Amino acid sequence: MALAVIMTLFNLVFRLFDDKSSQFTINMVFPIMLLISIGLLLTSGYSGVVANVFSINAFSTFLFAIFTAGFFIVNLIAFSYSDNYSDFAIVANFALLGMYLVSAATSTITIFIGLELSTIPMVFSILLSRRSIEAAAKLFIMAAIAISVLSFAIVLLYGDSGSFALSSYSGAAVAAFAGILFISALGFEASIFPFNVLIPDIYSGSPAYITGMLGGMNKKVGLIALMQIFILVFISDKQLFMLIAILSVLTMTYGNIVALVQKNTKRMLAYSSISQAGYILIGIAASTQQGVEASLYQIFAHMFIFIGLMGIVAMLEKNNKLHIDEMIGLNGENRYAAFAMALFMLSLIGLPFTTGFIGKFLLFFSAINANLLWLAIIGIINSIISIFYYIRAIMAMYTEKSGGRPMYMSKPLALAIFLCVAITLVFGIYPQPIISLAGNAASFLHP
C-alpha cells in the first residue's frame, strides 16, 4: 500500500513538470516492485490489520496482485494510445488505491471510501480525454446513485448492529432491507442487471484504454465488495442469496441476448462484459467457499481477457475500425492482433485450456454442489448463446479481403497483448497456482 501511495506522489510531481516518460517509467517499475512485495506476502502467509482500517490477508493480497498486474498492462495500452497519458496516469493511480482499499476492507466505511476513490477518478479520466462528456456524465450519474443507496444501506445496517464492521447481522427485517439496498448500490458498481442500463454507452463513449480499466478492473471492485458484504454479513440469509442467483440469470441472459444484435465492436464487448458479471454472480449465489473461489478465479480470468480485448480495440479505433464488419480481413492486416482477439473471444466462450474455460467450469461445478443445478444449466445455455456473436466476429477477422493495408501495433501494446495472451493460456493449461491462491483467499471469507 505504501509503495502505491509513493507511486501516486511521484506521478503528481512528474505531472507538474509535464514529464510523460518519467511517469510511464514510474508506472512500470513500481507495479513490478509491488508485485514482488505482494508475492512475498503471499508466500509468507502474513496476516494482520493495519490501523484498524484495512486487513492484509490471503484475500486482500490475492486481489492486490491481480489489480496491480491489470494496472501495469492498462498503462502499457494508455501510453500508446492516450493523448493525455500524464493526466490518465494520475487518476489511474488514485483508482488503484481505491481498489486496494475495497480489497482489504474491514468495514462498510472502508468499502464506501474505496468505491468512491476507484470510480470518481475514472469520471475525470473520460473528461480529460476530451472524448465524450456524455459518457463521463453517465458514469457520474451511476456513481452518484450507487453511493447514495450505499450510504442508506450502511446507515440501516449500523442502526441494527451498532457497528460498521463486516460481521454477521442480527436477522432483523431492517438489516435484510439493507441487504437489498446493498445489492442495488453495488449493482450499479458491478454492472448487474437491471442497474447496468448506461454501461454500454459509457464503454462505447470512452477511449478503449479507459474502457479496459473500467470493465476489466473497476467493475470487478463492485463484485468484490458484494462478495465481502454478503459472505461476511448476510451469509445466513438464504433469501438474499436466492435474489443474487436470480439476478445472475437475468444479467448473463440480458448481456448475451443483446450482444447478439450489436454491430459496434465495443458495444458488443460491453454487453459481453455484463454477461460475465452474471457468471461471476453464480459463485457468490452459491455462498460456499468453493463458490467464492470460483468467482475469484473468474474475476482474474475476465480481467486480463477484457483488458487484452480493449488493447486491440484501441488499435482498431486508431485506424477508424469501429464496427464488426470493419474487422473483415484483420488477419491479413495484423495476424498477431487477429490471433489474440480470437483467443480472447474463444476463452470467453469457454474454450478448453484457457482461463475462461476453467473459470466457467469452477462456477458451474460450485453451483451444482450448492444444489443450484438449475443455475448451472442456465449458465451453460448462456455460454452456448454467446458462441454466435463471438464466432461472427472471429469469422470476420479471418475472412480474406483484397486491398487491405498492414496495421501496425506499438511495442508497448504488443507487450500488453502478449502478457494477456500468456496469462490466458498459461493459467488455462496450468490453473492450479491461481486456483490455490483463490482457494486461500476464499478460506479467509469462509474460515
Stockholm file with secondary structure:
# STOCKHOLM 1.0

chainA/1-447         MALAVIMTLFNLVFRLFDDKSSQFTINMVFPIMLLISIGLLLTSGYSGVVANVFSINAFSTFLFAIFTAGFFIVNLIAFSYSDNYSDFAIVANFALLGMYLVSAATSTITIFIGLELSTIPMVFSILLSRRSIEAAAKLFIMAAIAISVLSFAIVLLYGDSGSFALSSYSGAAVAAFAGILFISALGFEASIFPFNVLIPDIYSGSPAYITGMLGGMNKKVGLIALMQIFILVFISDKQLFMLIAILSVLTMTYGNIVALVQKNTKRMLAYSSISQAGYILIGIAASTQQGVEASLYQIFAHMFIFIGLMGIVAMLEKNNKLHIDEMIGLNGENRYAAFAMALFMLSLIGLPFTTGFIGKFLLFFSAINANLLWLAIIGIINSIISIFYYIRAIMAMYTEKSGGRPMYMSKPLALAIFLCVAITLVFGIYPQPIISLAGNAASFLHP
#=GR chainA/1-447 SS CHHHHHHHHHHHHHHHTTCHHHHHHHHHHHHHHHHHHHHHHHHHTCCEEETTTEEESHHHHHHHHHHHHHHHHHHHHHHHHCTTHHHHHHHHHHHHHHHHHHHTBSBHHHHHHHHHHHHHHHHHHHHHTTSCHHHHHHHHHHHHHHHHHHHHHHHHHHHHHSCCBSCCCCCCHHHHHHHHHHHHHHHHHHTCTTTTTTHHHHHHHSCHHHHHHIIIIIHHHHHHHHHHHHHHTSTTCHHHHHHHHHHHHHHHHHHHHHHTTCCBHHHHHHHHHHHHHHHHHHHHHHTSHHHHHHHHHHHHHHHHHHHHHHHHHHHHHHTTCCBGGGGTTHHHHCHHHHHHHHHHHHHHHTCTTSHHHHHHHHHHHHHHHTTCHHHHHHHHHHHHHHHHHHHHHHHHHTSCCTTCCCCCCCHHHHHHHHHHHHHHHHHHHSCHHHHHHHHHHHHHHCC
#=GC SS_cons         CHHHHHHHHHHHHHHHTTCHHHHHHHHHHHHHHHHHHHHHHHHHTCCEEETTTEEESHHHHHHHHHHHHHHHHHHHHHHHHCTTHHHHHHHHHHHHHHHHHHHTBSBHHHHHHHHHHHHHHHHHHHHHTTSCHHHHHHHHHHHHHHHHHHHHHHHHHHHHHSCCBSCCCCCCHHHHHHHHHHHHHHHHHHTCTTTTTTHHHHHHHSCHHHHHHIIIIIHHHHHHHHHHHHHHTSTTCHHHHHHHHHHHHHHHHHHHHHHTTCCBHHHHHHHHHHHHHHHHHHHHHHTSHHHHHHHHHHHHHHHHHHHHHHHHHHHHHHTTCCBGGGGTTHHHHCHHHHHHHHHHHHHHHTCTTSHHHHHHHHHHHHHHHTTCHHHHHHHHHHHHHHHHHHHHHHHHHTSCCTTCCCCCCCHHHHHHHHHHHHHHHHHHHSCHHHHHHHHHHHHHHCC
//
